């Protein structure tokens, strides 16, 4: 509760510190416009046209429906990864054998390209929600798992010893010693898993479904509607940036500010 | 009267015997030091007495209600600021947030920390400041029994003296009992009522006991140096610390 207030209090200062980022985004858009002037509208529509297409898309009920379908799939997949990945990671971290056994498996899972999973999922689950959600889970769960595993494995005895001399109760040991340490590993893992989930969901949709942002993207491609395709890309990137920089980054700063 | 009584205590890690047949007693208000070379089992003995290690053979009776510790490394929780670190022990005792913050701030000032330091995290503190915080955390709980695991050994002489003075103040008021581990004989002489010599070879055992009757606050440098010289010429000390010229 106290940290939440602190996050809110620091928020304006945090936003103000974002001018540099805004400037670099504008520089990027300027380069994009140069690209448009060289290659023409069909290859690379201008930023202006893209953003006005985006504006139109946001008033289009069909597009909004697709957006929410995609959001829903990403959240379901991410939610499953978050819960199961964290739980399994913590569990594995507390047992040496489990962490030794799980390491190579995780390496295999992380090394396997998501596109291969999509193909397998299409065979197993057909075209639809399950394929997309499965791929999202398979791609983002190992990230969460490794974060939780590392957080637990790196717990230090020396703090526990100190706490034991003070006869600290179990519950307080958990909230004051284990949790802050583990959370500082798990939270960044959640953030990268969310980014992963968002990218994978669109890719899986593009190949395996007839609705959602990915499918809209596939449609735009087949109609050579470059400005719609770019507008969808901008929407996807914009949404991820919004969530990451407006919600997650301030929390991350508060959670990790004690670190070196 | 509360006491820490160790009887026939032996301890081994696997086939490696660390301690054998250790016997001693610390009564309420006493300061007892264990001196001996590094790697001689001093820390193991402290951990056994503090209940951090499971006893294997022998008896340990610890009837002190509250205890605290200061280690050689400060062991501050990196995610807590100075005040919350100091208040850690109080929190475990169930003292309310307001009260424990007040007490933590009082003792922090007494330990020469400044108000501008209160919100700092351990990463922002110097080694000396961290050790002040560590001492404040141990003493703010008003422990009946205080374990000191070489807490002065990495400090400069000024800070060493300053922290020892805080401890001395409590000793003079008979408010505290101390189990002190050190390899610095002079330090032990300054603070202790009794020094036990722990010899590591062939296995850790107590070979000698020295007692000092003069009250700690009356011990001046001359006394400490004099006693140190006397003890350093003791046969057992020479053998244990291998002080002989070869």
Interface residues (C-beta under 8 A of the other chain):
Chain A: X158 X159 X161 X162 X163 X164 X165 X166 X167 X168 X169 X172 X176 X177 X180 X181 X184 X257 X258 X259 X260
Chain B: X47 X50 X51 X52 X67 X68 X69 X71 X73 X75 X77 X78 X79 X80 X88 X89 X91 X92 X93 X121 X122 X123 X141 X147
